[in-house]
Amino acid sequence: MKNKTKKILLTCLAVYIGFAGMSKIAVAGLPISVDGEALPTLAPMLEKVTPSVVNIATSGTVVQQSPLFNDPFFRRFFDVPQQKRERKRTGLGSGVILDAKEGYIVTNNHVIEKADDIVVTLSDGRKLEATIVGRDPGADVAIIQVEAKNLTEIKTAN
């Protein structure tokens, strides 16, 4: 074995033994209790609200055109035909069921903006087509609607 290779192997072995010899490694985390009292948990609240939270997947077609094509001088000088390109656009977001009877779901406007198809996935795995009921782009809020039975709405305050 060459001297340089032997030196590298011994160094690696020393590093390995050094790490293997570390019996206690400090790990940061929250304590389970403070002064003998268990810390509160969000689990009960999450069990109540999770069935009303939905996943929203959108798809649509976006027409793209270079701003240079809008300039008549540019089109004429470079003999560029006026053309538009389409591309598929997909998006993901979330929402909350506000009215189980009517199937109303609140989400962000930017989630459903320019969407041709909206598919809502419920916490139980069902996938439902949704339609846009209303939206406010300025406030970035939208209401969509699904038709389904056995939806769980979130409880709201007055």
Contact map, one row per residue, 1 for C-alpha under 8 A:
11101100000000000000000000000000000000000000000000000000000000000000000000000000000000000000000000000000000000000000000000000000000000000000000000000000000000
11111100000000000000000000000000000000000000000000000000000000000000000000000000000000000000000000000000000000000000000000000000000000000000000000000000000000
11111110000000000000000000000000000000000000000000000000000000000000000000000000000000000000000000000000000000000000000000000000000000000000000000000000000000
01111111000000000000000000000000000000000000000000000000000000000000000000000000000000000000000000000000000000000000000000000000000000000000000000000000000000
11111111100000000000000000000000000000000000000000000000000000000000000000000000000000000000000000000000000000000000000000000000000000000000000000000000000000
11111111110000000000000000000000000000000000000000000000000000000000000000000000000000000000000000000000000000000000000000000000000000000000000000000000000000
00111111111000000000000000000000000000000000000000000000000000000000000000000000000000000000000000000000000000000000000000000000000000000000000000000000000000
00011111111100000000000000000000000000000000000000000000000000000000000000000000000000000000000000000000000000000000000000000000000000000000000000000000000000
00001111111110000000000000000000000000000000000000000000000000000000000000000000000000000000000000000000000000000000000000000000000000000000000000000000000000
00000111111111000000000000000000000000000000000000000000000000000000000000000000000000000000000000000000000000000000000000000000000000000000000000000000000000
00000011111111100000000000000000000000000000000000000000000000000000000000000000000000000000000000000000000000000000000000000000000000000000000000000000000000
00000001111111110000000000000000000000000000000000000000000000000000000000000000000000000000000000000000000000000000000000000000000000000000000000000000000000
00000000111111111000000000000000000000000000000000000000000000000000000000000000000000000000000000000000000000000000000000000000000000000000000000000000000000
00000000011111111100000000000000000000000000000000000000000000000000000000000000000000000000000000000000000000000000000000000000000000000000000000000000000000
00000000001111111110000000000000000000000000000000000000000000000000000000000000000000000000000000000000000000000000000000000000000000000000000000000000000000
00000000000111111111000000000000000000000000000000000000000000000000000000000000000000000000000000000000000000000000000000000000000000000000000000000000000000
00000000000011111111100000000000000000000000000000000000000000000000000000000000000000000000000000000000000000000000000000000000000000000000000000000000000000
00000000000001111111110000000000000000000000000000000000000000000000000000000000000000000000000000000000000000000000000000000000000000000000000000000000000000
00000000000000111111110000000000000000000000000000000000000000000000000000000000000000000000000000000000000000000000000000000000000000000000000000000000000000
00000000000000011111111000000000000000000000000000000000000000000000000000000000000000000000000000000000000000000000000000000000000000000000000000000000000000
00000000000000001111111000000000000000000000000000000000000000000000000000000000000000000000000000000000000000000000000000000000000000000000000000000000000000
00000000000000000111111110000000000000000000000000000000000000000000000000000000000000000000000000000000000000000000000000000000000000000000000000000000000000
00000000000000000001111110000000000000000000000000000000000000000000000000000000000000000000000000000000000000000000000000000000000000000000000000000000000000
00000000000000000000011111000000000000000000000000000000000000000000000000000000000000000000000000000000000000000000000000000000000000000000000000000000000000
00000000000000000000011111100000000000000000000000000000000000000000000000000000000000000000000000000000000000000000000000000000000000000000000000000000000000
00000000000000000000000111110000000000000000000000000000000000000000000000000000000000000000000000000000000000000000000000000000000000000000000000000000000000
00000000000000000000000011111000000000000000000000000000000000000000000000000000000000000000000000000000000000000000000000000000000000000000000000000000000000
00000000000000000000000001111100000000000000000000000000000000000000000000000000000000000000000000000000000000000000000000000000000000000000000000000000000000
00000000000000000000000000111110000000000000000000000000000000000000000000000000000000000000000000000000000000000000000000000000000000000000000000000000000000
00000000000000000000000000011111000000000000000000000000000000000000000000000000000000000000000000000000000000000000000000000000000000000000000000000000000000
00000000000000000000000000001111110000100000000000000000000000000000000000000000000000000000000000000000000000000000000000000000000000000000000000000000000000
00000000000000000000000000000111110001100000000000000000000000000000000000000000000000000000000000000000000000000000000000000000000000000000000000000000000000
00000000000000000000000000000011111111100000000000000000000000000000000000000000000000000000000000000000000000000000000000000000000000000000000000000000000000
00000000000000000000000000000011111111100000000000000000000000000000000000000000000000000000000000000000000000000000000000000000000000000000000000000000000000
00000000000000000000000000000000111110000000000000000000000000000000000000000000000000000000000000000000000000000000000000000000000000000000000000000000000000
00000000000000000000000000000000111111000000000000000000000000000000000000000000000000000000000000000000000000000000000000000000000000000000000000000000000000
00000000000000000000000000000000111111100000000000000000000000000000000000000000000000000000000000000000000000000000000000000000000000000000000000000000000000
00000000000000000000000000000001110111110000000000000000000000000000000000000000000000000000000000000000000000000000000000000000000000000000000000000000000000
00000000000000000000000000000011110011111000000000000000000000000000000000000000000000000000000000000000000000000000000000000000000000000000000000000000000000
00000000000000000000000000000000000001111100000000000000000000000000000000000000000000000000000000000000000000000000000000000000000000000000000000000000000000
00000000000000000000000000000000000000111111000000000000000000000000000000000000000000000000000000000000000000000000000000000000000000000000000000000000000000
00000000000000000000000000000000000000011111110000000000000000000000000000000000000000000000000000000000000000000000000000000000000000000000000000000000000000
00000000000000000000000000000000000000001111111000000000000000000000000000000000000000000000000000000000000000000000000000000000000000000000000000000000000000
00000000000000000000000000000000000000001111111100000000000000000000000000000000000000000000000000000000000000000000000000000000000000000000000000000000000000
00000000000000000000000000000000000000000111111110000000000000000000000000000000000000000000000000000000000000000000000000000000000000000000000000000000000000
00000000000000000000000000000000000000000111111111000000000000000000000000000000000000000000000000000000000000000000000000000000000000000000000000000000000000
00000000000000000000000000000000000000000011111111100000000000000000000000000000000000000000000000000000000000000000000000000000000000000000000000000000000000
00000000000000000000000000000000000000000001111111100000000000000000000000000000000000000000000000000000000000000000000000000000000000000000000000000000000000
00000000000000000000000000000000000000000000111111111000000000000000000000000000000000000000000000000000000000000000000000000000000000000000000000000000010000
00000000000000000000000000000000000000000000011111111000000000000000000000000000000000000000000000000000000000000000000000100000000000000000000000000000000000
00000000000000000000000000000000000000000000001111111100000000000000000000000000000000000000000000000000000000000000000001110000000000000000000000000001100000
00000000000000000000000000000000000000000000000011111100000000000000000000000000000000000000000111000000000000000000000001100000000000000000000000000011110000
00000000000000000000000000000000000000000000000011111110000000000000000000000000000000000000011110000000000000000000000001100000000000000000000000000000000000
00000000000000000000000000000000000000000000000000111111000000000000000000000000000000000000011110000000000000000000000111100000000000000000000000000000000000
00000000000000000000000000000000000000000000000000001111100000000000000000000000000000000001111000000000000000000000000111000000000000000000000000000000000000
00000000000000000000000000000000000000000000000000000111110000000000000000000000000000000001111000000000000000100000011110000000000000000000000000000000000000
00000000000000000000000000000000000000000000000000000011111000000000000000000000000000000111100000000000000000000000011100000000000000000000000000000000000000
00000000000000000000000000000000000000000000000000000001111100000000000000000000000000000111000000000000000000110011111000000000000000000000000000000000000000
00000000000000000000000000000000000000000000000000000000111110000000000000000000000000011110000000000000000000000011110000000000000000000000000000000000000000
00000000000000000000000000000000000000000000000000000000011111000000000000000000000000011100000000000000000000000111100000000000000000000000000000000000000000
00000000000000000000000000000000000000000000000000000000001111100000000000000000000001111000000000000000000000000111000000000000000000000000000000000000000000
00000000000000000000000000000000000000000000000000000000000111110000000000000000000001111000000000000000000000000100000000000000000000000000000000000000000000
00000000000000000000000000000000000000000000000000000000000011111000000000000000000111100000000000000000000000000000000000000000000000000000000000000000000000
00000000000000000000000000000000000000000000000000000000000001111100000000000000000111100000000000000000000000000000000000000000000000000000000000000000000000
00000000000000000000000000000000000000000000000000000000000000111110100000000000001110000000000000000000000000000000000000000000000000000000000000000000000000
00000000000000000000000000000000000000000000000000000000000000011111110000000000000000000000000000000000000000000000000000000000000000000000000000000000000000
00000000000000000000000000000000000000000000000000000000000000001111111000000000000000000000000000000000000000000000000000000000000000000000000000000000000000
00000000000000000000000000000000000000000000000000000000000000000111111001100000000000000000000000000000000000000000000000000000000000000000000000000000000000
00000000000000000000000000000000000000000000000000000000000000001111111101100001010000000000000000000000000000000000000000000000000000000000000000000000000000
00000000000000000000000000000000000000000000000000000000000000000111111100100000000000000000000000000000000000000000000000000000000000000000000000000000000000
00000000000000000000000000000000000000000000000000000000000000000011111111100000000000000000000000000000000000000000000000000000000000000000000000000000000000
00000000000000000000000000000000000000000000000000000000000000000000111111110000000000000000000000000000000000000000000000000000000000000000000000000000000000
00000000000000000000000000000000000000000000000000000000000000000000001111111000000000000000000000000000000000000000000000000000000000000000000000000000000000
00000000000000000000000000000000000000000000000000000000000000000001101111111111000000000000000000000000000000000000000000000000000000000000000000000000000000
00000000000000000000000000000000000000000000000000000000000000000001111111111111110000000000000000000000000000000000000000000000000000000000000000000000000000
00000000000000000000000000000000000000000000000000000000000000000000000111111111000000000000000000000000000000000000000000000000000000000000000000000000000000
00000000000000000000000000000000000000000000000000000000000000000000000011111111000000000000000000000000000000000000000000000000000000000000000000000000000000
00000000000000000000000000000000000000000000000000000000000000000000000001111111000000000000000000000000000000000000000000000000000000000000000000000000000000
00000000000000000000000000000000000000000000000000000000000000000000000001111111100000000000000000000000000000000000000000000000000000000000000000000000000000
00000000000000000000000000000000000000000000000000000000000000000000100001111111110000000000000000000000000000000000000000000000000000000000000000000000000000
00000000000000000000000000000000000000000000000000000000000000000000000000100011111000000000000000000000000000000000000000000000000000000000000000000000000000
00000000000000000000000000000000000000000000000000000000000000000000100000100001111100000000000000000000000000000000000000000000000000000000000000000000000000
00000000000000000000000000000000000000000000000000000000000000001000000000000000111110000000000000000000000000000000000000000000000000000000000000000000000000
00000000000000000000000000000000000000000000000000000000000000111000000000000000011111000000000000000000000000000000000000000000000000000000000000000000000000
00000000000000000000000000000000000000000000000000000000000000111000000000000000001111100000000000000000000000000000000000000000000000000000000000000000000000
00000000000000000000000000000000000000000000000000000000000011110000000000000000000111110000000000000000000000000000000000000000000000000000000000000000000000
00000000000000000000000000000000000000000000000000000000000011110000000000000000000011111000000000000000000000000000000000000000000000000000000000000000000000
00000000000000000000000000000000000000000000000000000000001111000000000000000000000001111100000000000000000000000000000000000000000000000000000000000000000000
00000000000000000000000000000000000000000000000000000000001111000000000000000000000000111110000000000000000000000000000000000000000000000000000000000000000000
00000000000000000000000000000000000000000000000000000000111100000000000000000000000000011111000000000000000000000000000000000000000000000000000000000000000000
00000000000000000000000000000000000000000000000000000000111000000000000000000000000000001111100000000000000000100000000000000000000000000000000000000000000000
00000000000000000000000000000000000000000000000000000011110000000000000000000000000000000111110000000000000000100000000000000000000000000000000000000000000000
00000000000000000000000000000000000000000000000000000011100000000000000000000000000000000011111000000000001100100000000000000000000000000000000000000000000000
00000000000000000000000000000000000000000000000000001111000000000000000000000000000000000001111100000000001000000000000000000000000000000000000000000000000000
00000000000000000000000000000000000000000000000000001111000000000000000000000000000000000000111110000000111100000000000000000000000000000000000000000000000000
00000000000000000000000000000000000000000000000000011100000000000000000000000000000000000000011111000000111000000000000000000000000000000000000000000000110000
00000000000000000000000000000000000000000000000000011100000000000000000000000000000000000000001111110011110000000000000000000000000000000000000000000011110000
00000000000000000000000000000000000000000000000000010000000000000000000000000000000000000000000111110011110000000000000000000000000000000000000000000000111000
00000000000000000000000000000000000000000000000000000000000000000000000000000000000000000000000011111111100000000000000000000000000000000000000000000000110000
00000000000000000000000000000000000000000000000000000000000000000000000000000000000000000000000011111111000000000000000000000000000000000000000000001111100000
00000000000000000000000000000000000000000000000000000000000000000000000000000000000000000000000000111110000000000000000000000000000000000000000000001010000000
00000000000000000000000000000000000000000000000000000000000000000000000000000000000000000000000000111111000000000000000000000000000000000000000011100000000000
00000000000000000000000000000000000000000000000000000000000000000000000000000000000000000000000011111111100000000000000000000000000000000000000011110010000000
00000000000000000000000000000000000000000000000000000000000000000000000000000000000000000000000011110111110000000000000000000000000000000000001111000000000000
00000000000000000000000000000000000000000000000000000000000000000000000000000000000000000000001111100011111000000000000000000000000000000000001111000000000000
00000000000000000000000000000000000000000000000000000000000000000000000000000000000000000000001111000001111100000000000000000000000000000000111100000000000000
00000000000000000000000000000000000000000000000000000000000000000000000000000000000000000000111100000000111110100000000000000000000000000000111100000000000000
00000000000000000000000000000000000000000000000000000000000000000000000000000000000000000000101000000000011111110000000000000000000000000001110000000000000000
00000000000000000000000000000000000000000000000000000000000000000000000000000000000000000000000000000000001111111000000000000000000000111001110000000000000000
00000000000000000000000000000000000000000000000000000000000000000000000000000000000000000000000000000000000111111000000000000000000000001001000000000000000000
00000000000000000000000000000000000000000000000000000001010000000000000000000000000000000011100000000000001111111000000000000000000000000000000000000000000000
00000000000000000000000000000000000000000000000000000000010000000000000000000000000000000000000000000000000111111110010000000000000000000000010000000000000000
00000000000000000000000000000000000000000000000000000000000000000000000000000000000000000000000000000000000011111110000000000000000000000000000000000000000000
00000000000000000000000000000000000000000000000000000000000111000000000000000000000000000000000000000000000000011111000000000000000000000000000000000000000000
00000000000000000000000000000000000000000000000000000000011110000000000000000000000000000000000000000000000000011111110000000000000000000000000000000000000000
00000000000000000000000000000000000000000000000000000000011110000000000000000000000000000000000000000000000000000111110000000000000000000000000000000000000000
00000000000000000000000000000000000000000000000000000000011100000000000000000000000000000000000000000000000000000011111000000000110000000000000000000000000000
00000000000000000000000000000000000000000000000000000001111000000000000000000000000000000000000000000000000000010011111100000000111000000000000000000000000000
00000000000000000000000000000000000000000000000000000001110000000000000000000000000000000000000000000000000000000000111110000011110000000000000000000000000000
00000000000000000000000000000000000000000000000000000111100000000000000000000000000000000000000000000000000000000000011111000011110000000000000001000000000000
00000000000000000000000000000000000000000000000000000111000000000000000000000000000000000000000000000000000000000000001111101111000000000000000000000000000000
00000000000000000000000000000000000000000000000000111110000000000000000000000000000000000000000000000000000000000000000111111110000000000000000000000000000000
00000000000000000000000000000000000000000000000001111100000000000000000000000000000000000000000000000000000000000000000011111100000000000000000000000000000000
00000000000000000000000000000000000000000000000000100000000000000000000000000000000000000000000000000000000000000000000001111100000000000000000000000000000000
00000000000000000000000000000000000000000000000000000000000000000000000000000000000000000000000000000000000000000000000011111110000000000000000000000000000000
00000000000000000000000000000000000000000000000000000000000000000000000000000000000000000000000000000000000000000000000011111111000000000000000000000000000000
00000000000000000000000000000000000000000000000000000000000000000000000000000000000000000000000000000000000000000000001111001111100000000000000000000000000000
00000000000000000000000000000000000000000000000000000000000000000000000000000000000000000000000000000000000000000000001110000111110000000000000001110000000000
00000000000000000000000000000000000000000000000000000000000000000000000000000000000000000000000000000000000000000000111100000011111000000000000001000000000000
00000000000000000000000000000000000000000000000000000000000000000000000000000000000000000000000000000000000000000000111100000001111100000000000111100000000000
00000000000000000000000000000000000000000000000000000000000000000000000000000000000000000000000000000000000000000000010000000000111110000000000111000000000000
00000000000000000000000000000000000000000000000000000000000000000000000000000000000000000000000000000000000000000000000000000000011111100000011110000000000000
00000000000000000000000000000000000000000000000000000000000000000000000000000000000000000000000000000000000000000000000000000000001111100000011110000000000000
00000000000000000000000000000000000000000000000000000000000000000000000000000000000000000000000000000000000000000000000000000000000111110000011100000000000000
00000000000000000000000000000000000000000000000000000000000000000000000000000000000000000000000000000000000010000000000000000000000111111001111000000000000000
00000000000000000000000000000000000000000000000000000000000000000000000000000000000000000000000000000000000010000000000000000000000001111111110000000000000000
00000000000000000000000000000000000000000000000000000000000000000000000000000000000000000000000000000000000011000000000000000000000000111111110000000000000000
00000000000000000000000000000000000000000000000000000000000000000000000000000000000000000000000000000000000000000000000000000000000000011111100000000000000000
00000000000000000000000000000000000000000000000000000000000000000000000000000000000000000000000000000000000000000000000000000000000000011111100000000000000000
00000000000000000000000000000000000000000000000000000000000000000000000000000000000000000000000000000000000111000000000000000000000000111111110000000000000000
00000000000000000000000000000000000000000000000000000000000000000000000000000000000000000000000000000000011110000000000000000000000000111111111000000000000000
00000000000000000000000000000000000000000000000000000000000000000000000000000000000000000000000000000000011110010000000000000000000111111001111100000000000000
00000000000000000000000000000000000000000000000000000000000000000000000000000000000000000000000000000001111000000000000000000000000111100000111110000000000000
00000000000000000000000000000000000000000000000000000000000000000000000000000000000000000000000000000001111000000000000000000000011111000000011111000000000000
00000000000000000000000000000000000000000000000000000000000000000000000000000000000000000000000000000111100000000000000000000000011110000000001111100000000000
00000000000000000000000000000000000000000000000000000000000000000000000000000000000000000000000000000111100000000000000100000001111000000000000111110000000000
00000000000000000000000000000000000000000000000000000000000000000000000000000000000000000000000000000110000000000000000000000001010000000000000011111000000000
00000000000000000000000000000000000000000000000000000000000000000000000000000000000000000000000000000010000000000000000000000001000000000000000001111110000000
00000000000000000000000000000000000000000000000000000000000000000000000000000000000000000000000000011000000000000000000000000000000000000000000000111110000000
00000000000000000000000000000000000000000000000000000000000000000000000000000000000000000000000000010000000000000000000000000000000000000000000000011111000000
00000000000000000000000000000000000000000000000000010000000000000000000000000000000000000000000010011010000000000000000000000000000000000000000000011111100000
00000000000000000000000000000000000000000000000000110000000000000000000000000000000000000000000010010000000000000000000000000000000000000000000000000111110000
00000000000000000000000000000000000000000000000000110000000000000000000000000000000000000000000111110000000000000000000000000000000000000000000000000011111000
00000000000000000000000000000000000000000000000010010000000000000000000000000000000000000000000111100000000000000000000000000000000000000000000000000001111100
00000000000000000000000000000000000000000000000000000000000000000000000000000000000000000000000001000000000000000000000000000000000000000000000000000000111110
00000000000000000000000000000000000000000000000000000000000000000000000000000000000000000000000000000000000000000000000000000000000000000000000000000000011111
00000000000000000000000000000000000000000000000000000000000000000000000000000000000000000000000000000000000000000000000000000000000000000000000000000000001111
00000000000000000000000000000000000000000000000000000000000000000000000000000000000000000000000000000000000000000000000000000000000000000000000000000000000111
